[in-house]
Amino acid sequence: MQSLNHLHLDEKNHVEEPFLKQLEAMPNLPWKVLRLENGSGQMPLDSGRENFDQVVLKNELKSALKRINPWMHEAQVTEALTDIERFDTDNLSKNNNHVLDILTKGTKVAVEGKPNENVFYVDFKNPEKNSFIAISQFKIRIKGTDKHIYPDIICFLNGIPVVIIECKSPKAKEPIPDAIDQLMRYCEQRNYVKEGSKLLAYYNQFIIATCRSKA
Protein backbone atom coordinates (compact mmCIF):
# COMPACT_ATOMS: atom_id res chain seq x y z
CA MET A 1 0.00 0.00 0.00
CA GLN A 2 1.38 3.38 -0.97
CA SER A 3 1.88 5.94 1.78
CA LEU A 4 -0.41 8.96 2.02
CA ASN A 5 2.62 11.21 1.58
CA HIS A 6 3.51 9.44 -1.67
CA LEU A 7 -0.05 9.89 -2.94
CA HIS A 8 0.04 13.56 -1.97
CA LEU A 9 3.26 14.13 -3.94
CA ASP A 10 1.84 12.24 -6.90
CA GLU A 11 -1.31 14.38 -6.70
CA LYS A 12 0.67 17.62 -6.56
CA ASN A 13 3.22 16.78 -9.26
CA HIS A 14 1.08 14.78 -11.67
CA VAL A 15 -2.41 16.30 -11.32
CA GLU A 16 -2.35 19.74 -9.71
CA GLU A 17 0.75 21.07 -11.47
CA PRO A 18 -0.24 19.88 -14.99
CA PHE A 19 -3.67 21.48 -14.43
CA LEU A 20 -2.03 24.79 -13.52
CA LYS A 21 0.31 24.60 -16.52
CA GLN A 22 -2.65 23.93 -18.80
CA LEU A 23 -4.36 27.07 -17.49
CA GLU A 24 -1.18 29.09 -18.10
CA ALA A 25 -1.01 27.80 -21.67
CA MET A 26 -4.60 28.63 -22.62
CA PRO A 27 -4.42 30.93 -25.66
CA ASN A 28 -7.75 32.71 -25.26
CA LEU A 29 -7.84 33.34 -21.50
CA PRO A 30 -4.79 34.97 -19.88
CA TRP A 31 -4.71 32.96 -16.65
CA LYS A 32 -2.23 34.18 -14.05
CA VAL A 33 -1.20 31.32 -11.77
CA LEU A 34 -0.10 31.80 -8.17
CA ARG A 35 1.42 28.76 -6.46
CA LEU A 36 1.26 28.92 -2.65
CA GLU A 37 2.60 26.57 -0.01
CA ASN A 38 0.28 24.46 2.11
CA GLY A 39 1.11 25.23 5.73
CA SER A 40 1.75 27.74 8.47
CA GLY A 41 4.32 29.66 6.42
CA GLN A 42 1.66 31.11 4.14
CA MET A 43 0.66 34.71 4.91
CA PRO A 44 -2.54 36.57 3.86
CA LEU A 45 -0.52 39.09 1.86
CA ASP A 46 0.78 36.24 -0.30
CA SER A 47 -2.64 36.24 -1.97
CA GLY A 48 -3.42 39.94 -1.55
CA ARG A 49 -5.68 39.58 1.48
CA GLU A 50 -5.86 41.12 4.93
CA ASN A 51 -6.65 37.84 6.69
CA PHE A 52 -7.49 34.20 5.99
CA ASP A 53 -11.22 34.77 6.58
CA GLN A 54 -11.46 36.60 3.26
CA VAL A 55 -12.27 34.57 0.15
CA VAL A 56 -12.71 37.48 -2.29
CA LEU A 57 -9.58 39.20 -3.59
CA LYS A 58 -10.86 42.70 -2.86
CA ASN A 59 -8.13 44.70 -4.57
CA GLU A 60 -8.52 42.60 -7.70
CA LEU A 61 -12.30 43.11 -7.66
CA LYS A 62 -11.94 46.86 -7.09
CA SER A 63 -9.64 47.16 -10.10
CA ALA A 64 -12.03 45.13 -12.25
CA LEU A 65 -15.02 47.24 -11.25
CA LYS A 66 -13.17 50.40 -12.29
CA ARG A 67 -12.08 48.88 -15.62
CA ILE A 68 -15.56 47.64 -16.47
CA ASN A 69 -17.36 50.71 -15.07
CA PRO A 70 -14.85 53.55 -15.58
CA TRP A 71 -17.28 56.23 -14.38
CA MET A 72 -17.31 54.84 -10.82
CA HIS A 73 -15.76 56.76 -7.94
CA GLU A 74 -14.43 55.21 -4.74
CA ALA A 75 -17.67 55.37 -2.74
CA GLN A 76 -19.55 53.62 -5.55
CA VAL A 77 -16.89 50.91 -5.75
CA THR A 78 -17.26 50.36 -1.99
CA GLU A 79 -21.05 50.14 -2.42
CA ALA A 80 -20.66 47.51 -5.15
CA LEU A 81 -18.26 45.53 -2.96
CA THR A 82 -20.77 45.61 -0.12
CA ASP A 83 -23.51 44.29 -2.40
CA ILE A 84 -21.58 41.17 -3.35
CA GLU A 85 -20.25 40.55 0.18
CA ARG A 86 -23.51 41.01 2.10
CA PHE A 87 -25.56 37.91 2.91
CA ASP A 88 -28.75 38.09 4.98
CA THR A 89 -28.95 34.32 5.58
CA ASP A 90 -26.62 31.34 5.90
CA ASN A 91 -28.61 29.33 3.33
CA LEU A 92 -26.06 28.15 0.79
CA SER A 93 -28.49 27.78 -2.10
CA LYS A 94 -30.03 31.24 -1.66
CA ASN A 95 -26.66 32.92 -1.26
CA ASN A 96 -25.18 31.09 -4.22
CA ASN A 97 -28.12 32.15 -6.40
CA HIS A 98 -27.71 35.71 -5.13
CA VAL A 99 -24.08 35.76 -6.29
CA LEU A 100 -24.96 34.20 -9.65
CA ASP A 101 -27.60 36.88 -10.14
CA ILE A 102 -25.11 39.64 -9.38
CA LEU A 103 -22.46 38.12 -11.66
CA THR A 104 -24.83 37.86 -14.61
CA LYS A 105 -27.00 40.95 -14.11
CA GLY A 106 -24.88 43.30 -12.01
CA THR A 107 -26.21 45.65 -9.35
CA LYS A 108 -27.06 49.35 -8.95
CA VAL A 109 -25.22 52.07 -7.05
CA ALA A 110 -26.21 55.58 -6.05
CA VAL A 111 -25.42 58.41 -8.48
CA GLU A 112 -25.95 61.96 -7.24
CA GLY A 113 -28.79 63.70 -9.01
CA LYS A 114 -29.60 60.70 -11.22
CA PRO A 115 -31.40 57.35 -10.97
CA ASN A 116 -29.21 54.55 -9.62
CA GLU A 117 -26.71 53.40 -12.22
CA ASN A 118 -26.09 49.82 -13.37
CA VAL A 119 -22.78 48.29 -12.29
CA PHE A 120 -21.32 45.11 -13.76
CA TYR A 121 -18.82 42.75 -12.11
CA VAL A 122 -17.99 40.84 -15.30
CA ASP A 123 -17.57 42.14 -18.84
CA PHE A 124 -18.96 39.35 -21.02
CA LYS A 125 -18.52 41.33 -24.27
CA ASN A 126 -14.89 42.33 -23.69
CA PRO A 127 -13.07 39.42 -21.98
CA GLU A 128 -9.80 41.34 -21.91
CA LYS A 129 -11.28 43.68 -19.30
CA ASN A 130 -11.60 40.79 -16.83
CA SER A 131 -8.86 39.24 -14.74
CA PHE A 132 -8.30 35.48 -14.46
CA ILE A 133 -6.25 34.20 -11.52
CA ALA A 134 -5.74 30.59 -10.41
CA ILE A 135 -4.30 30.04 -6.93
CA SER A 136 -3.13 26.70 -5.59
CA GLN A 137 -3.36 25.88 -1.87
CA PHE A 138 -5.39 29.02 -1.08
CA LYS A 139 -5.52 29.09 2.72
CA ILE A 140 -8.95 29.75 4.30
CA ARG A 141 -9.71 29.79 8.03
CA ILE A 142 -12.53 27.53 9.18
CA LYS A 143 -14.93 29.92 10.92
CA GLY A 144 -14.87 29.69 14.71
CA THR A 145 -11.63 27.67 14.80
CA ASP A 146 -7.90 28.12 14.38
CA LYS A 147 -7.87 25.47 11.62
CA HIS A 148 -7.70 26.03 7.86
CA ILE A 149 -8.59 24.40 4.56
CA TYR A 150 -6.36 24.43 1.48
CA PRO A 151 -8.34 23.75 -1.72
CA ASP A 152 -5.97 22.49 -4.41
CA ILE A 153 -6.90 25.15 -6.97
CA ILE A 154 -9.34 28.06 -6.87
CA CYS A 155 -10.04 30.07 -10.02
CA PHE A 156 -10.90 33.73 -9.50
CA LEU A 157 -12.82 35.82 -12.01
CA ASN A 158 -12.15 39.48 -11.20
CA GLY A 159 -11.16 38.42 -7.69
CA ILE A 160 -14.32 36.33 -7.14
CA PRO A 161 -13.72 32.61 -6.39
CA VAL A 162 -15.97 31.01 -9.01
CA VAL A 163 -14.29 27.59 -9.43
CA ILE A 164 -12.99 25.10 -6.84
CA ILE A 165 -10.84 22.23 -8.12
CA GLU A 166 -9.84 19.20 -6.08
CA CYS A 167 -7.03 17.04 -7.46
CA LYS A 168 -6.46 13.42 -6.47
CA SER A 169 -3.73 10.99 -7.43
CA PRO A 170 -4.90 8.54 -10.12
CA LYS A 171 -3.14 5.91 -8.03
CA ALA A 172 -5.62 6.43 -5.18
CA LYS A 173 -8.18 3.66 -4.74
CA GLU A 174 -11.22 5.88 -5.50
CA PRO A 175 -9.85 9.25 -6.63
CA ILE A 176 -13.00 10.88 -8.02
CA PRO A 177 -15.33 9.91 -5.10
CA ASP A 178 -12.58 11.01 -2.68
CA ALA A 179 -12.25 14.35 -4.46
CA ILE A 180 -16.01 14.91 -4.43
CA ASP A 181 -16.14 14.14 -0.71
CA GLN A 182 -13.34 16.65 -0.13
CA LEU A 183 -15.21 19.29 -2.10
CA MET A 184 -18.34 18.64 -0.04
CA ARG A 185 -16.22 19.09 3.09
CA TYR A 186 -14.93 22.43 1.84
CA CYS A 187 -18.53 23.54 1.19
CA GLU A 188 -19.75 22.14 4.56
CA GLN A 189 -22.28 19.90 2.85
CA ARG A 190 -21.55 16.67 4.76
CA ASN A 191 -23.85 17.39 7.74
CA TYR A 192 -20.85 18.46 9.81
CA VAL A 193 -20.02 21.93 11.05
CA LYS A 194 -16.72 23.77 11.21
CA GLU A 195 -14.92 21.65 8.63
CA GLY A 196 -14.94 23.99 5.63
CA SER A 197 -15.99 27.43 4.42
CA LYS A 198 -19.61 28.06 3.50
CA LEU A 199 -18.59 31.58 2.50
CA LEU A 200 -16.39 30.16 -0.26
CA ALA A 201 -19.32 28.06 -1.46
CA TYR A 202 -21.57 31.13 -1.67
CA TYR A 203 -19.39 32.47 -4.50
CA ASN A 204 -18.50 29.18 -6.17
CA GLN A 205 -20.19 28.47 -9.52
CA PHE A 206 -18.33 25.31 -10.61
CA ILE A 207 -16.67 22.49 -8.71
CA ILE A 208 -14.29 20.09 -10.42
CA ALA A 209 -12.99 16.74 -9.19
CA THR A 210 -10.05 15.48 -11.21
CA CYS A 211 -7.42 12.72 -11.19
CA ARG A 212 -5.43 13.81 -14.25
CA SER A 213 -7.07 11.87 -17.08
CA LYS A 214 -10.58 11.93 -15.55
CA ALA A 215 -12.81 14.64 -14.15
C-alpha positions as CSV (number, residue, x, y, z in Angstrom):
1,M,0.0,0.0,0.0
2,Q,1.4,3.4,-1.0
3,S,1.9,5.9,1.8
4,L,-0.4,9.0,2.0
5,N,2.6,11.2,1.6
6,H,3.5,9.4,-1.7
7,L,-0.1,9.9,-2.9
8,H,0.0,13.6,-2.0
9,L,3.3,14.1,-3.9
10,D,1.8,12.2,-6.9
11,E,-1.3,14.4,-6.7
12,K,0.7,17.6,-6.6
13,N,3.2,16.8,-9.3
14,H,1.1,14.8,-11.7
15,V,-2.4,16.3,-11.3
16,E,-2.4,19.7,-9.7
17,E,0.7,21.1,-11.5
18,P,-0.2,19.9,-15.0
19,F,-3.7,21.5,-14.4
20,L,-2.0,24.8,-13.5
21,K,0.3,24.6,-16.5
22,Q,-2.7,23.9,-18.8
23,L,-4.4,27.1,-17.5
24,E,-1.2,29.1,-18.1
25,A,-1.0,27.8,-21.7
26,M,-4.6,28.6,-22.6
27,P,-4.4,30.9,-25.7
28,N,-7.8,32.7,-25.3
29,L,-7.8,33.3,-21.5
30,P,-4.8,35.0,-19.9
31,W,-4.7,33.0,-16.7
32,K,-2.2,34.2,-14.1
33,V,-1.2,31.3,-11.8
34,L,-0.1,31.8,-8.2
35,R,1.4,28.8,-6.5
36,L,1.3,28.9,-2.6
37,E,2.6,26.6,0.0
38,N,0.3,24.5,2.1
39,G,1.1,25.2,5.7
40,S,1.7,27.7,8.5
41,G,4.3,29.7,6.4
42,Q,1.7,31.1,4.1
43,M,0.7,34.7,4.9
44,P,-2.5,36.6,3.9
45,L,-0.5,39.1,1.9
46,D,0.8,36.2,-0.3
47,S,-2.6,36.2,-2.0
48,G,-3.4,39.9,-1.5
49,R,-5.7,39.6,1.5
50,E,-5.9,41.1,4.9
51,N,-6.6,37.8,6.7
52,F,-7.5,34.2,6.0
53,D,-11.2,34.8,6.6
54,Q,-11.5,36.6,3.3
55,V,-12.3,34.6,0.2
56,V,-12.7,37.5,-2.3
57,L,-9.6,39.2,-3.6
58,K,-10.9,42.7,-2.9
59,N,-8.1,44.7,-4.6
60,E,-8.5,42.6,-7.7
61,L,-12.3,43.1,-7.7
62,K,-11.9,46.9,-7.1
63,S,-9.6,47.2,-10.1
64,A,-12.0,45.1,-12.2
65,L,-15.0,47.2,-11.2
66,K,-13.2,50.4,-12.3
67,R,-12.1,48.9,-15.6
68,I,-15.6,47.6,-16.5
69,N,-17.4,50.7,-15.1
70,P,-14.8,53.6,-15.6
71,W,-17.3,56.2,-14.4
72,M,-17.3,54.8,-10.8
73,H,-15.8,56.8,-7.9
74,E,-14.4,55.2,-4.7
75,A,-17.7,55.4,-2.7
76,Q,-19.5,53.6,-5.5
77,V,-16.9,50.9,-5.7
78,T,-17.3,50.4,-2.0
79,E,-21.0,50.1,-2.4
80,A,-20.7,47.5,-5.2
81,L,-18.3,45.5,-3.0
82,T,-20.8,45.6,-0.1
83,D,-23.5,44.3,-2.4
84,I,-21.6,41.2,-3.3
85,E,-20.2,40.5,0.2
86,R,-23.5,41.0,2.1
87,F,-25.6,37.9,2.9
88,D,-28.7,38.1,5.0
89,T,-29.0,34.3,5.6
90,D,-26.6,31.3,5.9
91,N,-28.6,29.3,3.3
92,L,-26.1,28.2,0.8
93,S,-28.5,27.8,-2.1
94,K,-30.0,31.2,-1.7
95,N,-26.7,32.9,-1.3
96,N,-25.2,31.1,-4.2
97,N,-28.1,32.1,-6.4
98,H,-27.7,35.7,-5.1
99,V,-24.1,35.8,-6.3
100,L,-25.0,34.2,-9.7
101,D,-27.6,36.9,-10.1
102,I,-25.1,39.6,-9.4
103,L,-22.5,38.1,-11.7
104,T,-24.8,37.9,-14.6
105,K,-27.0,41.0,-14.1
106,G,-24.9,43.3,-12.0
107,T,-26.2,45.7,-9.4
108,K,-27.1,49.3,-8.9
109,V,-25.2,52.1,-7.0
110,A,-26.2,55.6,-6.1
111,V,-25.4,58.4,-8.5
112,E,-26.0,62.0,-7.2
113,G,-28.8,63.7,-9.0
114,K,-29.6,60.7,-11.2
115,P,-31.4,57.4,-11.0
116,N,-29.2,54.6,-9.6
117,E,-26.7,53.4,-12.2
118,N,-26.1,49.8,-13.4
119,V,-22.8,48.3,-12.3
120,F,-21.3,45.1,-13.8
121,Y,-18.8,42.8,-12.1
122,V,-18.0,40.8,-15.3
123,D,-17.6,42.1,-18.8
124,F,-19.0,39.4,-21.0
125,K,-18.5,41.3,-24.3
126,N,-14.9,42.3,-23.7
127,P,-13.1,39.4,-22.0
128,E,-9.8,41.3,-21.9
129,K,-11.3,43.7,-19.3
130,N,-11.6,40.8,-16.8
131,S,-8.9,39.2,-14.7
132,F,-8.3,35.5,-14.5
133,I,-6.2,34.2,-11.5
134,A,-5.7,30.6,-10.4
135,I,-4.3,30.0,-6.9
136,S,-3.1,26.7,-5.6
137,Q,-3.4,25.9,-1.9
138,F,-5.4,29.0,-1.1
139,K,-5.5,29.1,2.7
140,I,-8.9,29.7,4.3
141,R,-9.7,29.8,8.0
142,I,-12.5,27.5,9.2
143,K,-14.9,29.9,10.9
144,G,-14.9,29.7,14.7
145,T,-11.6,27.7,14.8
146,D,-7.9,28.1,14.4
147,K,-7.9,25.5,11.6
148,H,-7.7,26.0,7.9
149,I,-8.6,24.4,4.6
150,Y,-6.4,24.4,1.5
151,P,-8.3,23.8,-1.7
152,D,-6.0,22.5,-4.4
153,I,-6.9,25.2,-7.0
154,I,-9.3,28.1,-6.9
155,C,-10.0,30.1,-10.0
156,F,-10.9,33.7,-9.5
157,L,-12.8,35.8,-12.0
158,N,-12.2,39.5,-11.2
159,G,-11.2,38.4,-7.7
160,I,-14.3,36.3,-7.1
161,P,-13.7,32.6,-6.4
162,V,-16.0,31.0,-9.0
163,V,-14.3,27.6,-9.4
164,I,-13.0,25.1,-6.8
165,I,-10.8,22.2,-8.1
166,E,-9.8,19.2,-6.1
167,C,-7.0,17.0,-7.5
168,K,-6.5,13.4,-6.5
169,S,-3.7,11.0,-7.4
170,P,-4.9,8.5,-10.1
171,K,-3.1,5.9,-8.0
172,A,-5.6,6.4,-5.2
173,K,-8.2,3.7,-4.7
174,E,-11.2,5.9,-5.5
175,P,-9.8,9.3,-6.6
176,I,-13.0,10.9,-8.0
177,P,-15.3,9.9,-5.1
178,D,-12.6,11.0,-2.7
179,A,-12.2,14.4,-4.5
180,I,-16.0,14.9,-4.4
181,D,-16.1,14.1,-0.7
182,Q,-13.3,16.7,-0.1
183,L,-15.2,19.3,-2.1
184,M,-18.3,18.6,0.0
185,R,-16.2,19.1,3.1
186,Y,-14.9,22.4,1.8
187,C,-18.5,23.5,1.2
188,E,-19.7,22.1,4.6
189,Q,-22.3,19.9,2.9
190,R,-21.6,16.7,4.8
191,N,-23.8,17.4,7.7
192,Y,-20.8,18.5,9.8
193,V,-20.0,21.9,11.1
194,K,-16.7,23.8,11.2
195,E,-14.9,21.6,8.6
196,G,-14.9,24.0,5.6
197,S,-16.0,27.4,4.4
198,K,-19.6,28.1,3.5
199,L,-18.6,31.6,2.5
200,L,-16.4,30.2,-0.3
201,A,-19.3,28.1,-1.5
202,Y,-21.6,31.1,-1.7
203,Y,-19.4,32.5,-4.5
204,N,-18.5,29.2,-6.2
205,Q,-20.2,28.5,-9.5
206,F,-18.3,25.3,-10.6
207,I,-16.7,22.5,-8.7
208,I,-14.3,20.1,-10.4
209,A,-13.0,16.7,-9.2
210,T,-10.1,15.5,-11.2
211,C,-7.4,12.7,-11.2
212,R,-5.4,13.8,-14.3
213,S,-7.1,11.9,-17.1
214,K,-10.6,11.9,-15.5
215,A,-12.8,14.6,-14.2
